[in-house]
Amino acid sequence: MNRVGLVYDRIRWEEKALIDASRKLGIELKLTDSKDIYLSADEDSGRIREEFGDIVIQRCISYFRGLHITAILENSGLQVINPFNVSLICGNKLFTILALVKAGVPVPKTLVAFTDESAFKALDALGYPAVLKPVIGSWGRLVALVRDRDSAQALIESREEMQNSLMQIYYLQEYVKRPPRDIRVLTIGDEVVAAAYRYSANGEWRTNVARGGRTEPLPVTSELAEIALKASKAVGGGVLAVDCMESPNGIIVHEVNNTPEFKGLYSATKADIPKKIIEYAVKVMKR
């Protein structure tokens, strides 16, 4: 009997939903807590399948932990959802935007600088307000709205004090004039499974549900589906959350998430996302 594996570092609502969906589908789900294991660089393929299953859904919250586990599992011959290259690209905002640009997906104007001095030059070229993001991170953490030169000075100086090489990569995007919401689209393989508006909480400009944002169901138009699937394909495909904004020139994509949380999307749309993910894993495994 083929088995689907689930690797995690915390059991959240999403992981519980996947466990429940696999049980209802009669699929054996092999659970592995990434905090309890160690792996060899030359893992035996037979042992690794016995330990993890025939295909693995990687759901670690820690980007670097999940990325390195995926690398070892794939090197041992296992298929992982999502694959290593997809995880690598989506875990880094710059790598993601480069893939989207190469594929012709509409994105916000994005500038990257590597020193504090060049960051000020980039902001002058981009114009205020602008958005400063870490290249690696989720839930809207350390994402800042740079309103003017004074706020830029404070933000850049604080980054320079962090002594973190990733924080000295200044990833800057135009502030898109849009409604107080963005759009999250969940794609699984070649299918758009669900879409929802995410509205900012009071006093907050970011729309992340982790920041108190709320979701409302959104009918999937042909334009939205085309852009979301094009973005998904650009980064390599799999189970992905494509985050979009409604700009004056149409829908643009600003991020693609590799291990998306989908509780809010499920609550808003009632789409059976956990079932779809398990079914997709079985489908990929049988190819």
C-alpha positions in Angstrom: 0.0 0.0 0.0 1.4 3.4 -1.0 1.8 5.8 1.9 1.7 9.6 2.0 4.1 11.2 4.5 3.6 14.5 6.4 6.6 16.3 7.8 5.9 19.1 10.3 7.4 21.0 13.2 4.1 22.0 14.7 0.6 20.6 14.4 -1.6 23.5 13.5 -5.2 23.6 12.2 -3.9 22.9 8.7 -2.0 19.7 9.7 -5.0 18.5 11.7 -7.2 19.0 8.7 -4.8 17.1 6.5 -4.8 14.2 8.9 -8.6 14.2 9.1 -8.9 14.3 5.2 -6.5 11.4 4.7 -8.4 9.3 7.3 -11.7 10.0 5.4 -10.1 9.1 2.1 -8.7 5.9 3.5 -5.1 7.0 2.9 -2.4 6.0 5.4 -0.6 9.2 6.5 2.8 8.7 8.0 3.5 11.6 10.5 7.1 12.8 11.1 7.9 15.5 13.6 11.0 17.2 12.1 12.3 18.2 15.6 12.7 14.5 16.6 14.7 13.2 13.6 18.2 13.3 12.2 19.1 12.4 8.7 22.2 11.1 6.8 23.5 12.7 3.6 23.6 9.2 2.1 20.2 7.9 3.3 19.2 4.5 1.9 16.1 4.9 -0.3 14.5 1.8 1.2 14.9 3.0 4.8 13.8 6.5 4.0 10.6 5.2 2.4 9.9 3.1 5.4 10.4 6.0 7.7 8.7 8.8 5.7 6.3 7.2 3.1 6.3 7.0 -0.7 5.7 10.7 -1.1 6.0 13.5 1.5 4.0 16.6 2.1 6.5 19.0 3.7 4.7 21.5 6.1 7.5 22.8 8.4 6.9 26.4 9.6 10.7 26.9 9.6 11.7 27.7 6.0 15.3 26.6 6.4 14.4 23.4 8.3 11.9 22.4 5.6 14.2 23.3 2.8 17.0 21.2 4.1 14.8 18.2 4.9 13.4 18.4 1.4 16.9 18.4 -0.1 17.8 15.2 1.7 14.5 13.4 1.0 14.7 14.2 -2.7 18.3 13.2 -2.9 17.2 9.8 -1.4 14.7 9.4 -4.2 11.5 10.6 -2.5 9.1 13.0 -4.2 8.2 16.0 -2.0 5.4 18.4 -2.1 6.6 21.0 -2.8 9.8 20.1 -4.6 13.2 21.6 -3.4 13.5 24.1 -6.3 9.9 25.4 -5.6 10.7 25.7 -1.9 13.9 27.5 -2.6 12.3 30.0 -5.0 9.2 30.7 -3.0 11.1 31.0 0.3 13.0 34.0 -1.1 10.9 37.0 -2.3 13.6 38.1 -4.7 14.0 34.7 -6.3 10.2 34.6 -6.6 9.9 38.0 -8.2 12.7 37.1 -10.7 10.8 33.9 -11.7 7.6 35.8 -12.1 9.2 38.5 -14.2 10.9 35.9 -16.4 7.5 34.3 -17.0 5.8 37.6 -17.9 3.6 37.7 -14.8 2.7 41.3 -13.8 4.4 42.3 -10.6 5.0 45.5 -8.6 8.0 47.6 -9.5 10.8 46.1 -7.4 14.3 47.4 -6.7 17.1 45.7 -4.7 20.0 47.4 -3.0 22.9 46.0 -0.9 24.1 48.9 1.2 22.4 51.5 3.2 23.6 54.2 0.8 22.3 52.4 -2.3 19.0 51.7 -0.5 18.4 55.5 -0.2 19.2 55.9 -3.9 16.7 53.1 -4.7 14.0 54.8 -2.6 14.6 58.1 -4.4 14.2 56.3 -7.7 11.1 54.4 -6.5 9.4 57.3 -4.8 7.6 57.5 -1.5 5.7 55.8 0.0 7.4 52.4 -0.7 7.4 49.0 0.9 10.5 47.5 2.5 10.5 43.7 3.0 12.9 41.1 4.2 13.8 38.7 1.4 13.0 35.8 3.7 10.0 35.8 6.1 6.3 35.3 6.4 3.2 36.6 8.2 4.1 40.2 7.3 6.9 40.2 9.8 9.4 43.1 9.3 7.5 44.4 6.4 7.5 48.2 6.6 5.7 51.0 4.9 8.4 53.7 4.2 6.4 56.9 4.1 9.3 59.4 3.7 13.0 60.0 4.0 12.9 60.3 7.8 11.2 56.9 8.2 13.6 55.4 5.7 16.5 56.6 7.8 15.1 55.0 11.0 14.3 51.7 9.3 17.6 51.4 7.4 19.6 52.3 10.5 17.8 49.7 12.6 18.5 47.1 9.9 22.2 47.9 9.8 22.3 47.3 13.6 20.9 43.8 13.3 24.1 42.3 12.1 22.2 40.0 9.9 23.4 39.6 6.3 19.9 38.9 5.0 18.7 42.2 6.5 21.4 44.1 4.5 19.6 43.0 1.3 17.1 45.9 0.8 14.1 44.5 -1.1 12.0 47.5 -2.0 8.6 47.6 -3.9 6.4 50.4 -5.0 3.4 51.0 -2.8 0.5 50.0 -5.0 -2.6 52.2 -4.8 -5.3 49.7 -4.2 -8.4 48.9 -2.1 -7.7 48.0 1.5 -7.4 44.4 0.6 -5.4 41.9 -1.4 -6.3 38.6 -3.0 -5.1 35.1 -2.0 -5.5 32.3 -4.5 -4.7 28.7 -3.7 -3.5 26.6 -6.6 -3.0 22.8 -6.5 -1.3 21.5 -9.6 -3.1 22.9 -12.6 -6.2 23.8 -10.6 -7.3 27.0 -8.9 -9.0 25.6 -5.8 -10.1 28.7 -3.9 -9.7 32.5 -3.8 -10.6 35.1 -1.2 -10.2 38.8 -0.4 -8.0 39.6 2.6 -8.9 42.8 4.3 -6.7 44.8 6.6 -7.6 45.0 10.3 -8.3 48.4 11.8 -5.1 50.5 12.1 -3.2 48.0 10.0 -2.2 48.3 6.3 -1.0 44.7 5.9 -3.7 42.2 5.0 -2.1 39.1 6.6 -4.6 37.0 8.6 -1.8 36.6 11.2 -2.1 40.4 11.6 -5.8 40.3 12.3 -7.0 40.5 8.6 -10.3 39.0 7.6 -11.2 37.0 4.6 -14.2 37.0 2.3 -14.9 34.6 -0.6 -14.0 35.7 -4.1 -15.4 34.2 -7.3 -12.5 33.1 -9.5 -12.6 35.1 -12.8 -10.8 33.9 -15.9 -8.3 36.7 -15.5 -7.5 35.8 -11.9 -7.2 32.1 -12.7 -4.9 32.7 -15.7 -2.6 34.9 -13.6 -2.5 32.6 -10.6 -1.8 29.5 -12.7 0.9 31.4 -14.7 2.5 32.4 -11.4 2.3 28.9 -10.0 3.9 27.5 -13.1 6.6 30.2 -13.1 7.9 29.0 -9.7 7.6 25.3 -10.5 4.0 24.4 -9.4 2.6 22.3 -6.5 0.5 23.4 -3.6 0.9 27.2 -3.5 -0.8 30.4 -2.3 -0.5 33.2 -4.9 -0.9 36.7 -3.4 -2.2 39.3 -5.7 -3.2 43.0 -5.6 -5.7 45.0 -7.6 -3.5 47.8 -9.2 -4.8 50.6 -11.4 -3.5 48.6 -14.4 -5.1 45.3 -13.4 -4.2 42.3 -11.1 -0.5 41.9 -10.2 1.3 39.2 -8.1 3.5 40.2 -5.3 4.3 36.9 -3.5 3.9 33.1 -3.9 3.9 31.0 -0.7 5.3 27.5 -0.6 3.7 26.1 2.6 0.5 28.1 2.8 -1.8 28.3 5.8 -5.3 27.8 4.5 -7.6 28.0 7.6 -8.8 31.5 6.6 -9.3 30.5 3.0 -11.2 27.4 4.0 -13.4 29.3 6.4 -14.3 31.9 3.8 -14.9 29.6 0.8 -15.7 26.2 2.3 -13.6 24.6 -0.4 -12.3 21.2 0.8 -8.6 22.2 0.5 -7.3 19.4 2.8 -8.9 16.7 0.7 -7.6 18.3 -2.5 -4.1 18.3 -1.2 -4.2 14.7 -0.2 -5.7 13.7 -3.5 -3.0 15.7 -5.3 -0.3 13.9 -3.4 -1.8 10.5 -4.4 -2.0 11.6 -8.0 1.6 12.7 -8.1 2.8 9.5 -6.3 1.1 7.4 -9.0 2.7 9.2 -12.0 
